[in-house]
Amino acid sequence: MSSMPAMPPMLASSTAPVAEVVAPDISAIVTEDDAPLDNFPSEKQQRLLTESLYSSWPGPPPAQEGERRSFLAAANVGLFATPKEPPLVPDVLLSLDVELHEAWWQKEHRSYFLWEFGKPPDVVIEVVSNREGDELGLKRRRYAWMRVAYYVVWDPAGHLGGPALRAFEMRGHTYVPMERAWFEAAGLGLCPWEGVYEGRHDRWLRWHTADGGVVPTGAERAEREQARAEREQARAEREQARAERLAAQLRALGVEPDDSGS
């Protein structure tokens, strides 16, 4: 399986030679430095954004043929534009219509190399944990240079001042602010959400769908299914009790209930 997006087949009548694409030499590239995550809140926030997509999101809107489309959601993975440029490491990235390579342990497939995937991520999210990341300066300019379609800055602690959620859309060669963080190509948006995630009550950044509902985590889906099953059980018990009361009333009138179910 290739990590490249699907390409249309060549026409049978075409006689043009197919040029061989030579991958760049990445032997000297450092794809990971084993640096730890900076803090617990950021780690939980990143996991909330990635896990919920894999647990509950069916993927971007289907193609015209109705086929499901693939996607990749990842946290803290190096994003390389060229072999000579140092990578950016977004807190969360979402890329549509791509897949991980089967040989993902090999160095040339372990990180998000733009020449390998054939496209930049569609959405990149940076979670602000201090004032040193320059999320609204250098990072924003570099993501624009990489042609990432949407850039999101989540600043729940207010380190940068202004709104906690900022979203930018690529227009021409630069980013312009968005009124709301909605990404039409993905059929997804982002919104602040206050609640409990893994035992911690806080203000979180959540994916949401067109109807405004947040994309649930696996645990939330399980809780909803459990609640639904309990409601169905309670309904069945009420129906059973009602049937038993009716049968008792019929017997009191000297009528034997029909237990055949017809």
N, C-alpha and C positions, 0 to 999 in steps of 0.2 A: 504494500500500500504506500503510495506516495503522499508526501505532505503538500504537494502542489495542488492548487484548485483544478477542477476538471476543465479541460480545454476541448473545444469542438473538434471533431475528427477532420482530417484533411479530405478534400474531395477526391474521389477515385480518379477523376480525369486529370488531376493536377500532376504535373511532371517536374515541378520545382524541387530542387534538392533541399533536404532538411538539414539545416546547420546543426552541428553538434554543440551543445551547450556545455562548457567546461566550468565546473564549480570552482570558486576561488579557493586558494590555499588558506586554511584556517588553523594550521598546526600551531601557530604562535598566538592564537586568540585565547584569552582566558574567558571561558564561558561561565564559570562560577568560582567564587572565592571563599565559599563556606562561611560567609559573614552571617551572624545570627539576625533574626528579625529585631526591629528596634523596640517594640513594646507589645504588650498583650492586647490592648484595644485595637491596634492596627491589624494584628494577626487575626483576631476574631472577625473584624470587619471584612477583611479580605476573604476569609473562608465563607462568611455569610453570602457574599456576592457570587462566589464561584459554585459553592455547593448547591445553592438553591436552583441554579440553572440546570445542573446535571440531574437534580432530583425531580424537578417539576416542570421545566420548560420544554415544550416539544420541539423547539428550534425556531428559526426565522420563518416568515411566511413562505409557504411552499411555492415552488416554481410553477410555471404555467402547466406543466405536465402533471402537477399534483404530487411530485415526489418530495419527500422530506429532504431538507438541506442540512448539511453538517455544520458544526460550529466548534470552536475551541475557546474555552475560558480558562484563564490561568492567573496565578498570583506570583509576583516576585521572580519572573523569568526574564532573562536578558533579551533585549530587543536590539538587534544589530541591523543597521541600515547598510553599512559597507564593512569590509574586513578591516579598513584603516581607521574607522571612527569608533571611539569607545561606546559601549552600549548604554542605553537607558534601561532602567529596571522598573517598569510600572508596577504599582501595587496590584492592579487588576487590569487585564486586557481581555477583550472579546473580539474574536475574528470569525467572520462568517464564511461558509463554503470552503473550509480547509479541514484537514485531518492530520493528526499526528502520524509520523512515520512509524512503521512497524519496528524498525530498528532504532528506537528512540534512545537507546543507551549509547549509540555511536555519537561521537562529538559533533559531527556535522548535522545531527538531528536533535540535539539536546536543548537547543535554545531557539528563539524565534529569529531566524535569519530571513530577511526580506527576500533575498534571492532564492531561498529554498521554498518558501511558501508562495512566492509569486505576488504578494500583496501585503500592504501594511495591515495591522489590526483595524477594525472598524471603530472600536471604542477603547479608549485608555482612561483609567481612573487613577488619580493620585490622592492618597489620604494624607492630610497634613498633620504632622505630629510635632513640628517645631518650626522655627523661622529660617532654617538653613537650607531647605530644599529648593528654594527659588521656583516654586511651582508656577507662578504667574509670570516668570521672566524667562530664564534660559530654557527650562524644561518645556515651556509652552512653545518657544521658538523652535526647539529641536523636534518636537512632535509635529509641528506644522511642516518643517522641512522634510520629515518622513512621510508626509501626506496622510497622517492618521485622520480619518474623517471627523471624529468627535473626541474632544478632550474634556474631561471632567475633573474638577478639583473639589474634594470634600474636606471641609475644615470645621469639624464639629466643636473643637475647643476655641475657635475664633482667633487663632494665631495670626491670620492675615488681615483681620478686620473685614467688615462687610458681611455679605451673606455666607451661610455655611456651605451652600451648594452653588457652584458656578459651573456652567456648561458652555462649551464653545464648539462652533461648527466651522469646518473648512470652507472658506469662500475665496476663490482665486488662489492666492498664495499665502493667505493668513487666516487666523481664526477671528470669528466675530461672536459676541455673546449670544446665547440663545435665551428666549423668554422662558422656556421650560426644557427640561432635559428629556426630550422625546426623540427617539432614533427610528425613523420611519422604516428604513430598510430592514431593521431587526424586529420591528413590531414590539419594541420594548422601550421603557423609560426608566428614569431614576427619580426617587423622591425620598425626603426625610421621613423617618418612621420611628415613633417612640414606642417602646415595648421591651419585652424580655426575649433575649436570645442566649441560649445555653446558660440560663441562670443569672444573667446580668441585665438589669433594667437600664436602658440608656437610649440615646438618640442615634439611630442607625441609618445608614444609606441602604435602600432596598430597590430592587428591580420591580417594576410594575407593568401590567399589560394595558391594553387599550381601554378596558372597562374600569381601570383605576385600582384593581385589586393587586396586592403585592404577590410576587411569585413565591410560593411557600417553600420552606425548607423540607427536607425529608421528615424531620421530627414533627413539623406542623401538619404535614399531610397525614402522617400516621395518627396524630391526635384527632384530626378531622374524621378519618375513617373509623376510628374507635368510637367517636361521638355518634357518627351516623349509625354504626352497628348497634350501639346502645339504644338509640331512638327506635330503630327497627325492632329490637327485642322488646322494648317497652310497649310498642304498638301491638306486637303479636300477643303479648301477655294481656293487654287490655281486650283485644278481640276474643281471646280464649275465655277470659272472665265473663265477658258479655254473653258469649255462647252458652256458658255453663249456667248463668242466671236465667237465660231464656229457656233452657232445657228444664230447669227446676220449676219455673212457672208453668210450663206445659204439663209437667207431671202432676203438679198440684191441681190442674184442671182435668186430670185423668187422661191426658193425651201423651202417648209415648213419642218422644222426639225421634225424628228420622235421622239416624246416625250414618246413613249411607253417603252423606255429603251432596246428594242430588237436590 
